[in-house]
Amino acid sequence: MASSVANLPRKHKKIPPAEWQVRVDLAACYRLVAHHGMTDGVLTHISARVPGTKDHFLINPYGLLFDEITASSLVKIDLDGNVLDDTEYEVNQAGFVIHGAIHSARHDVDCVLHTHTVAGMAVSAQADGLLPLTQSSMRFYKRIAYHDFEGIALDLDERSRLIADLGDKYAMILRNHGLLVAGRTVAEAWSLIFSLEKSCQSQLAFQASGAKLHPVSPATCEHTAQQMWRSNEPGGKLAWPAYLRLLDKLDPSYKT
């Protein structure tokens, strides 16, 4: 299997404009995750629903690093993991098990993002999970789901439990595993994971400090969460163009 990004096929002219835009946004999200140090080699995944479909989504070609992903290299698969593209690449089974489950059940969700960061894994192993210590973490106050660890996500029968645990929420901690967010757009998924990752990092920093906790009342936590979810910015609409400008300055090849 070829590994050079320079040799990847250019599909732009063969792909409908709406799908191409999602490909560009998804490739950008991969690059942002890499830029912010949230990767785990070639593992973990970000997926996006193909516009106009309920059962087709785009995911990373297995074997490429996140900073190598381009719009044309993304692989189109169905909910059973069947590759629908003319591509030389394969996909990671754990990717389609987790992502296919959520895409099949949550038609309001168009992008699913999963990470194995040090901070995310550390908080996922804590019995109390994510604590409402900061403004960032209060975004998820009573709005984050938990799914118990069952081993590597290769078994299809785990899908029903994963879906049930996520429910109608947009963020989930996979116990002893990592973080997962489900966005209504790629921009929202990036906004969610950026905020959730920062929340986990802040929690670990506080716990390591040994300082006394300054408590925030449950009423204030709930008020803050409502404020954040009512705002336009949690959806990432304002920040997303700025992130794309950043990527254009760093390496615009994600758009190819």
Sequence and secondary structure as in RCSB ss.txt:
>XXXX:A:sequence
MASSVANLPRKHKKIPPAEWQVRVDLAACYRLVAHHGMTDGVLTHISARVPGTKDHFLINPYGLLFDEITASSLV
KIDLDGNVLDDTEYEVNQAGFVIHGAIHSARHDVDCVLHTHTVAGMAVSAQADGLLPLTQSSMRFYKRIAYHDFE
GIALDLDERSRLIADLGDKYAMILRNHGLLVAGRTVAEAWSLIFSLEKSCQSQLAFQASGAKLHPVSPATCEHTA
QQMWRSNEPGGKLAWPAYLRLLDKLDPSYKT
>XXXX:A:secstr
    GGGS   GGGS HHHHHHHHHHHHHHHHHHHTT  BTTB  EEEE TT SSEEEE  TT  GGG  TTT E
EEETT  B SS S    HHHHHHHHHHHHH TT  EEEEE  HHHHHHHTSTT S   SHHHHTTTT  EEE   
SSTT TTHHHHHHHHHTT SEEEETTTEEEEEESSHHHHHHHHHHHHHHHHHHHHHHHHT       HHHHHHHH
HHHHHSSGGGTTTTHHHHHHHHHHH GGGG 
